[in-house]
Amino acid sequence: MSYNLTDQEVKMIAAMAYGENRGQGDSAITHTISSAYNRIGKNEWRNKTVPEILQGGYYAVSDTSKNTGYADAMSGKFKSKEDENEYKRAFIKAAAMNRGTLQPTDTQFYFKQSEINKLIKNKAFDFSKVEEGEPFNTKNGKFRTFHYK
């Protein structure tokens, strides 16, 4: 499946993934990019643009005061060559998913257990509507993934 996004939309998805998961490894980047592609045109995101999906669902985009990775990637001004190369790896994955040469995982949401506990306690997410997918590990801990049934 290809998505036919614009170059700017692919750049935004790659920048979001870089901002969300800098230094966290290949699996984290893949699941994060997949979650964005898996939201396009589906469920509550059916009539949303890529910028609206990213702004409403990812800390790296919605809270750039604490997380500068997204802004750094969008501006092309990185703190180091290593950061720039990490963004480029995310961009290559995002572009490959856009073309359909890299298949996304089934991830639509990903949370740490502490986030899941808060969401359940605050009744902020209906876990009865989703199925659990393949988890992934980062330097910051294990993330559980979910997708709509």
C-alpha positions as CSV (number, residue, x, y, z in Angstrom):
1,M,0.0,0.0,0.0
2,S,1.3,3.4,-0.9
3,Y,0.0,6.6,0.7
4,N,0.9,9.3,-1.9
5,L,1.7,12.0,0.7
6,T,3.6,15.1,-0.3
7,D,7.3,15.5,0.4
8,Q,6.4,18.0,3.2
9,E,4.0,15.5,4.8
10,V,6.7,12.8,4.7
11,K,9.2,15.2,6.2
12,M,6.7,16.1,9.0
13,I,6.2,12.4,9.9
14,A,9.9,11.7,9.9
15,A,10.5,14.8,12.1
16,M,7.8,13.7,14.5
17,A,9.3,10.2,14.8
18,Y,12.8,11.7,15.3
19,G,11.4,14.1,18.0
20,E,9.5,11.3,19.7
21,N,12.3,8.8,19.7
22,R,15.8,10.3,19.3
23,G,18.4,7.9,20.3
24,Q,15.9,5.1,20.9
25,G,16.7,2.7,18.1
26,D,15.3,1.5,14.8
27,S,12.3,-0.4,16.2
28,A,11.0,2.7,18.1
29,I,11.3,4.8,14.9
30,T,9.5,2.2,12.8
31,H,6.6,1.8,15.2
32,T,6.3,5.6,15.6
33,I,6.2,6.2,11.8
34,S,3.8,3.3,11.4
35,S,1.4,4.8,14.0
36,A,1.2,8.0,11.9
37,Y,0.6,6.2,8.6
38,N,-1.9,3.9,10.3
39,R,-4.0,6.9,11.4
40,I,-4.3,8.5,8.0
41,G,-7.9,8.3,6.8
42,K,-9.1,6.0,9.6
43,N,-11.3,6.2,12.6
44,E,-11.3,9.6,14.4
45,W,-8.6,10.8,12.0
46,R,-10.7,10.2,8.8
47,N,-11.1,13.9,7.9
48,K,-7.8,15.1,9.4
49,T,-4.8,16.3,7.5
50,V,-1.3,15.0,8.4
51,P,-0.4,18.2,10.3
52,E,-3.7,17.8,12.3
53,I,-3.0,14.1,13.1
54,L,0.5,14.9,14.2
55,Q,-0.4,18.0,16.3
56,G,-3.2,16.1,18.1
57,G,-1.4,12.9,18.9
58,Y,2.3,13.3,19.4
59,Y,4.2,15.1,22.2
60,A,7.1,15.9,19.9
61,V,4.8,18.1,17.8
62,S,2.3,19.4,20.3
63,D,4.8,20.4,23.0
64,T,7.9,21.7,21.3
65,S,8.8,23.7,24.5
66,K,10.0,20.5,26.1
67,N,10.9,18.5,23.0
68,T,12.9,20.4,20.3
69,G,13.5,17.4,18.0
70,Y,10.6,18.0,15.8
71,A,11.4,21.7,15.4
72,D,15.1,20.9,14.8
73,A,14.2,18.5,12.1
74,M,11.7,20.7,10.4
75,S,14.2,23.6,10.3
76,G,17.1,21.4,9.3
77,K,19.2,22.8,12.1
78,F,20.5,20.0,14.2
79,K,22.7,20.0,17.3
80,S,25.1,17.5,15.9
81,K,25.9,15.5,12.8
82,E,24.7,12.4,14.7
83,D,21.3,14.0,15.2
84,E,21.0,14.9,11.6
85,N,21.9,11.3,10.5
86,E,19.3,9.9,12.9
87,Y,16.7,12.2,11.4
88,K,17.8,11.1,7.9
89,R,17.3,7.4,8.9
90,A,13.8,8.3,10.0
91,F,13.1,10.1,6.8
92,I,14.2,7.1,4.7
93,K,11.8,4.9,6.6
94,A,8.9,7.4,6.3
95,A,9.6,7.8,2.5
96,A,9.7,4.0,2.1
97,M,6.3,3.6,3.8
98,N,4.9,6.4,1.7
99,R,6.0,4.6,-1.5
100,G,4.8,1.2,-0.2
101,T,8.3,-0.4,-0.2
102,L,8.3,-0.7,3.6
103,Q,5.2,-2.0,5.3
104,P,4.1,-0.4,8.5
105,T,3.6,-2.4,11.7
106,D,0.0,-2.4,12.9
107,T,0.7,0.2,15.5
108,Q,-1.8,3.1,15.9
109,F,-1.0,3.9,19.5
110,Y,2.0,3.3,21.8
111,F,2.2,3.8,25.5
112,K,4.5,3.0,28.5
113,Q,2.7,1.1,31.3
114,S,2.7,4.2,33.4
115,E,0.8,6.1,30.7
116,I,-1.7,3.2,30.3
117,N,-2.3,3.3,34.1
118,K,-3.1,7.1,33.9
119,L,-5.3,6.7,30.9
120,I,-7.3,4.0,32.6
121,K,-7.6,5.9,35.9
122,N,-8.7,9.0,34.1
123,K,-10.9,7.2,31.7
124,A,-9.1,9.0,28.9
125,F,-8.8,6.1,26.5
126,D,-11.1,3.2,25.8
127,F,-8.9,0.1,25.7
128,S,-12.0,-2.1,24.9
129,K,-11.9,-0.7,21.3
130,V,-8.3,-1.7,20.6
131,E,-6.1,-4.9,20.4
132,E,-2.6,-5.1,21.6
133,G,0.2,-5.4,19.0
134,E,3.9,-6.0,19.1
135,P,5.7,-4.2,22.0
136,F,9.0,-2.4,21.5
137,N,11.8,-1.5,23.8
138,T,13.7,1.7,24.1
139,K,16.3,3.1,26.4
140,N,13.4,4.8,28.2
141,G,11.6,1.5,28.8
142,K,9.1,-0.8,27.1
143,F,6.2,0.5,25.0
144,R,3.0,-1.5,24.4
145,T,1.4,-0.9,21.0
146,F,-2.3,-1.0,20.1
147,H,-4.6,-0.7,17.1
148,Y,-8.3,-0.5,16.6
149,K,-10.2,-3.8,16.3
